[in-house]
Amino acid sequence: MKKEYLELTRLIERLHRRFLDLLRAELNRLGIRDINSVQALLLANIGREQIAIRDLVERGYYQGSNVSYNIKKLAEMGYLEQARSEHDRRSVSICLTDKALAIVDDIRALEERIAAQLHEMEVGSSEIDIVCHALRRVERTWTDYVHYGRG
């Protein structure tokens, strides 16, 4: 099991990097040069929601360490609108502009094309469901370890 587990952890990391490469290639194909793949993924994860910045990490929408920088840059470039909460002036909510929503639509179209390619390769939804179920269990194990220790 140790060998398989180590392969799994490396594969998860490589898949994440490869997905960012995929987004970068799509941004280049679309002629979008002012944002990077991490920022595009952040926009796609937010989608049509209005969300407090502090909730980005909690919901798993952002995994990096420099969320403030990316939010600031995306707002400066016209991809995000920010609003302070009237109840708690420390809390800032963000939502996407039409410019950002257009990119999100392009990313969704890319996801549809990739899903169709997987279907053509006879990778069925049941296979993907099994993989997702296993990955959610790994995620839960890691989360429990982070929060509760060895147990």
Contacts in CASP RR format, 6 or more apart in sequence:
PFRMAT RR
TARGET T0000
AUTHOR 0000-0000-0000
METHOD contacts of the structure
MODEL  1
MKKEYLELTRLIERLHRRFLDLLRAELNRLGIRDINSVQALLLANIGREQ
IAIRDLVERGYYQGSNVSYNIKKLAEMGYLEQARSEHDRRSVSICLTDKA
LAIVDDIRALEERIAAQLHEMEVGSSEIDIVCHALRRVERTWTDYVHYGR
G
8 138 0 8 1.000
12 135 0 8 1.000
19 41 0 8 1.000
20 37 0 8 1.000
20 38 0 8 1.000
20 41 0 8 1.000
21 37 0 8 1.000
22 110 0 8 1.000
22 114 0 8 1.000
23 37 0 8 1.000
23 40 0 8 1.000
23 41 0 8 1.000
23 107 0 8 1.000
23 110 0 8 1.000
24 36 0 8 1.000
24 37 0 8 1.000
26 106 0 8 1.000
26 107 0 8 1.000
26 110 0 8 1.000
27 33 0 8 1.000
27 35 0 8 1.000
27 36 0 8 1.000
27 37 0 8 1.000
27 40 0 8 1.000
27 103 0 8 1.000
30 103 0 8 1.000
30 106 0 8 1.000
32 40 0 8 1.000
32 103 0 8 1.000
34 77 0 8 1.000
35 43 0 8 1.000
35 73 0 8 1.000
35 74 0 8 1.000
35 77 0 8 1.000
35 79 0 8 1.000
35 103 0 8 1.000
38 64 0 8 1.000
38 70 0 8 1.000
39 70 0 8 1.000
39 73 0 8 1.000
39 74 0 8 1.000
39 79 0 8 1.000
40 103 0 8 1.000
40 107 0 8 1.000
42 56 0 8 1.000
42 61 0 8 1.000
42 62 0 8 1.000
42 70 0 8 1.000
42 74 0 8 1.000
43 74 0 8 1.000
43 79 0 8 1.000
43 96 0 8 1.000
43 100 0 8 1.000
43 103 0 8 1.000
43 104 0 8 1.000
43 107 0 8 1.000
44 103 0 8 1.000
44 104 0 8 1.000
44 107 0 8 1.000
44 108 0 8 1.000
45 56 0 8 1.000
45 60 0 8 1.000
45 61 0 8 1.000
45 62 0 8 1.000
46 56 0 8 1.000
46 61 0 8 1.000
46 94 0 8 1.000
46 95 0 8 1.000
46 96 0 8 1.000
47 96 0 8 1.000
47 101 0 8 1.000
47 104 0 8 1.000
48 95 0 8 1.000
48 96 0 8 1.000
48 101 0 8 1.000
49 95 0 8 1.000
50 93 0 8 1.000
50 94 0 8 1.000
50 95 0 8 1.000
51 59 0 8 1.000
51 61 0 8 1.000
51 93 0 8 1.000
51 94 0 8 1.000
51 95 0 8 1.000
52 85 0 8 1.000
52 91 0 8 1.000
52 92 0 8 1.000
52 93 0 8 1.000
52 94 0 8 1.000
53 67 0 8 1.000
53 68 0 8 1.000
53 71 0 8 1.000
53 91 0 8 1.000
53 92 0 8 1.000
53 93 0 8 1.000
53 94 0 8 1.000
54 91 0 8 1.000
55 61 0 8 1.000
56 62 0 8 1.000
56 67 0 8 1.000
57 63 0 8 1.000
57 64 0 8 1.000
57 67 0 8 1.000
62 70 0 8 1.000
71 80 0 8 1.000
71 82 0 8 1.000
71 94 0 8 1.000
74 80 0 8 1.000
74 100 0 8 1.000
75 81 0 8 1.000
75 82 0 8 1.000
75 94 0 8 1.000
78 97 0 8 1.000
78 99 0 8 1.000
78 100 0 8 1.000
79 96 0 8 1.000
79 97 0 8 1.000
79 99 0 8 1.000
79 100 0 8 1.000
79 103 0 8 1.000
80 94 0 8 1.000
80 95 0 8 1.000
80 96 0 8 1.000
80 97 0 8 1.000
80 100 0 8 1.000
81 94 0 8 1.000
81 95 0 8 1.000
81 96 0 8 1.000
81 97 0 8 1.000
82 92 0 8 1.000
82 93 0 8 1.000
82 94 0 8 1.000
83 92 0 8 1.000
83 93 0 8 1.000
83 94 0 8 1.000
83 95 0 8 1.000
84 91 0 8 1.000
84 92 0 8 1.000
84 93 0 8 1.000
85 91 0 8 1.000
85 92 0 8 1.000
85 93 0 8 1.000
96 104 0 8 1.000
118 124 0 8 1.000
118 128 0 8 1.000
END
